[in-house]
Amino acid sequence: MADTRALVLLVAVAAAAASCSLLTPAAANPATVPDICRGTAFPALCTDTAGTQAARYTVVDSLTVLEMQVDAFAKRTEAARAHVAEASRTASPGARKALDLCSSLYLDVLDNLGACRRAIGFKDAVTIRATMGMAAQDMQNCDEQFKQIGEPSPMKLFDDTLVEMSENCRSLSNMI
């Protein structure tokens, strides 16, 4: 009888160990940046901007890809601010005023990205989506200034990409 109980206990322990190994398939089949980016609004942009940073991370999951996207978003926003300064040199007075507002809006975007980074630390998807919504609105407000003065926006390509990046961040926030 004791041998039977020991055998049952051994089988139960073996079964528990086997079921635990079934609970951790991520180690056997890790996700890649393109796998995760497929679930975003703009997968190619997500892969292009996040994929270059993937080597810095030991684990690639939706949270780390979101961090990569926010980092890339900040770099692109800084590039947009640099372009504002360059475009201001040759802009008309009305466009220069609009560009000044755009520069201020990009600073707001950087503030929102700071809040987004803090929210990522708490896995606060609601705050991440809210900050990304505010960032997208800032880019649209920049372009709207040029519509009001009847001039093409020299920031349009930057703003379009940044809005797409904000959409990707929102998509990724739904995965955490």
Backbone torsions as a table, in degrees:
resi	resn	phi	psi	omega
1	MET	NA	-40.9	178.8
2	ALA	-66.1	-36.0	177.4
3	ASP	-65.3	-36.2	179.3
4	THR	-67.8	-43.3	178.2
5	ARG	-63.5	-41.3	178.0
6	ALA	-63.7	-40.4	179.2
7	LEU	-66.7	-42.4	178.0
8	VAL	-63.5	-42.5	179.0
9	LEU	-63.2	-42.1	178.9
10	LEU	-63.5	-42.5	178.5
11	VAL	-65.2	-40.8	179.5
12	ALA	-64.3	-41.9	178.2
13	VAL	-65.0	-42.6	179.0
14	ALA	-63.6	-41.1	178.8
15	ALA	-65.2	-41.4	178.2
16	ALA	-63.7	-41.9	178.6
17	ALA	-64.2	-39.9	179.7
18	ALA	-66.5	-40.4	-179.9
19	SER	-68.5	-32.5	176.9
20	CYS	-65.5	-37.8	179.2
21	SER	-69.3	-25.5	176.4
22	LEU	-73.8	-21.6	-178.9
23	LEU	-79.9	-8.6	-177.1
24	THR	-122.5	54.0	-179.3
25	PRO	-74.0	-13.2	-177.9
26	ALA	-61.1	-34.8	-180.0
27	ALA	-67.9	-32.8	-179.5
28	ALA	-79.8	-29.1	-176.2
29	ASN	-136.2	73.0	-175.3
30	PRO	-67.8	150.0	177.4
31	ALA	-76.2	156.4	175.1
32	THR	-117.0	164.2	178.8
33	VAL	-56.4	-47.9	179.0
34	PRO	-60.5	-35.2	177.8
35	ASP	-60.1	-47.1	-177.9
36	ILE	-70.6	-40.1	-177.9
37	CYS	-66.8	-21.1	177.4
38	ARG	-58.7	-25.6	-179.4
39	GLY	-87.4	8.1	-179.2
40	THR	-101.1	169.9	-179.7
41	ALA	-68.1	-33.4	-178.2
42	PHE	-130.3	77.7	-172.7
43	PRO	-59.5	-40.0	-178.6
44	ALA	-64.7	-43.0	177.9
45	LEU	-63.6	-42.9	178.6
46	CYS	-59.5	-48.7	-178.7
47	THR	-64.2	-42.8	-179.4
48	ASP	-63.9	-42.7	-175.6
49	THR	-82.5	-33.7	-178.9
50	ALA	-88.3	-34.0	-175.1
51	GLY	-59.2	-30.9	-179.8
52	THR	-69.9	-19.6	-178.2
53	GLN	-100.0	-9.0	-171.0
54	ALA	-58.0	-31.5	-177.4
55	ALA	-63.7	-22.4	-179.8
56	ARG	-75.2	-13.4	-174.0
57	TYR	-108.9	140.1	177.5
58	THR	-82.7	-29.5	178.2
59	VAL	-122.5	131.8	176.1
60	VAL	-110.2	113.9	175.1
61	ASP	-140.5	-178.3	-176.2
62	SER	-61.5	-33.2	179.5
63	LEU	-68.1	-43.4	179.4
64	THR	-69.8	-35.5	176.3
65	VAL	-66.2	-36.8	175.2
66	LEU	-61.9	-44.2	176.7
67	GLU	-59.0	-42.2	178.7
68	MET	-62.0	-41.9	179.9
69	GLN	-64.4	-41.8	179.7
70	VAL	-65.2	-40.7	176.3
71	ASP	-61.1	-45.5	179.2
72	ALA	-65.5	-37.7	177.7
73	PHE	-60.0	-45.5	180.0
74	ALA	-63.3	-42.3	179.3
75	LYS	-63.4	-42.2	180.0
76	ARG	-67.1	-35.6	177.7
77	THR	-66.5	-41.7	176.4
78	GLU	-62.6	-39.0	177.2
79	ALA	-64.4	-37.8	177.5
80	ALA	-64.3	-41.5	177.9
81	ARG	-62.9	-39.1	177.7
82	ALA	-64.8	-37.0	179.1
83	HIS	-68.9	-33.3	176.0
84	VAL	-58.0	-47.4	-179.2
85	ALA	-61.6	-40.7	179.9
86	GLU	-68.3	-44.9	-178.2
87	ALA	-67.9	-28.7	-179.2
88	SER	-64.4	-27.9	-177.5
89	ARG	-61.0	-35.1	-175.7
90	THR	-113.5	6.8	-175.1
91	ALA	-78.8	154.9	172.9
92	SER	-68.0	164.6	179.2
93	PRO	-56.9	-40.6	178.7
94	GLY	-66.0	-41.8	178.9
95	ALA	-68.1	-36.3	178.9
96	ARG	-62.6	-40.5	177.6
97	LYS	-63.7	-42.2	178.3
98	ALA	-64.7	-39.4	178.7
99	LEU	-65.9	-35.8	175.7
100	ASP	-61.1	-42.2	177.6
101	LEU	-64.7	-42.1	178.4
102	CYS	-58.7	-42.7	178.9
103	SER	-59.7	-41.6	177.7
104	SER	-64.9	-40.4	179.1
105	LEU	-65.1	-37.6	177.7
106	TYR	-65.7	-33.4	174.4
107	LEU	-64.7	-38.6	175.4
108	ASP	-62.2	-40.4	178.4
109	VAL	-60.0	-45.1	179.5
110	LEU	-62.3	-37.4	175.0
111	ASP	-62.9	-43.5	178.4
112	ASN	-62.8	-36.9	178.3
113	LEU	-66.4	-34.2	174.4
114	GLY	-62.4	-44.3	177.1
115	ALA	-64.4	-36.9	178.4
116	CYS	-64.0	-43.2	178.0
117	ARG	-59.8	-41.5	177.9
118	ARG	-64.4	-40.3	179.6
119	ALA	-65.9	-34.4	177.1
120	ILE	-61.5	-40.2	178.7
121	GLY	-59.0	-28.9	179.4
122	PHE	-100.2	1.5	-175.9
123	LYS	55.1	41.7	-177.3
124	ASP	-93.3	85.4	-175.4
125	ALA	-62.6	-33.9	-179.0
126	VAL	-63.6	-46.6	179.5
127	THR	-67.0	-37.8	178.3
128	ILE	-60.0	-48.1	179.8
129	ARG	-63.2	-39.2	179.7
130	ALA	-64.9	-45.0	-179.2
131	THR	-66.6	-35.4	177.9
132	MET	-69.6	-34.7	176.0
133	GLY	-64.5	-41.7	178.1
134	MET	-66.7	-38.6	178.7
135	ALA	-63.6	-44.8	179.4
136	ALA	-61.5	-40.5	178.8
137	GLN	-62.7	-38.3	178.2
138	ASP	-61.1	-42.9	179.5
139	MET	-65.2	-40.3	178.6
140	GLN	-66.5	-35.8	177.1
141	ASN	-65.5	-35.9	177.1
142	CYS	-60.4	-50.9	-179.1
143	ASP	-64.5	-33.5	179.6
144	GLU	-61.9	-33.9	179.1
145	GLN	-59.6	-37.1	-179.9
146	PHE	-74.9	-33.4	175.1
147	LYS	-62.0	-39.9	-178.0
148	GLN	-65.7	-31.7	179.2
149	ILE	-95.7	-0.3	176.7
150	GLY	73.4	28.8	178.1
151	GLU	-121.6	149.1	176.3
152	PRO	-69.0	143.0	-178.3
153	SER	-80.6	122.4	174.7
154	PRO	-71.7	-5.0	-178.8
155	MET	-102.9	1.0	-172.5
156	LYS	-55.6	-47.9	-178.4
157	LEU	-64.5	-40.9	176.2
158	PHE	-61.8	-48.4	-175.9
159	ASP	-64.1	-40.7	178.4
160	ASP	-60.7	-45.9	179.5
161	THR	-64.2	-42.4	179.9
162	LEU	-64.8	-37.8	176.8
163	VAL	-64.4	-41.8	177.8
164	GLU	-64.0	-39.7	177.6
165	MET	-64.3	-37.9	178.0
166	SER	-65.3	-37.3	176.8
167	GLU	-63.9	-40.7	177.6
168	ASN	-62.9	-40.6	178.6
169	CYS	-64.0	-38.6	177.1
170	ARG	-63.8	-44.0	177.5
171	SER	-59.2	-45.4	-179.1
172	LEU	-65.6	-33.7	179.2
173	SER	-65.3	-27.1	177.0
174	ASN	-73.0	-14.2	-178.1
175	MET	-94.4	-8.0	-177.4
176	ILE	-95.1	NA	NA
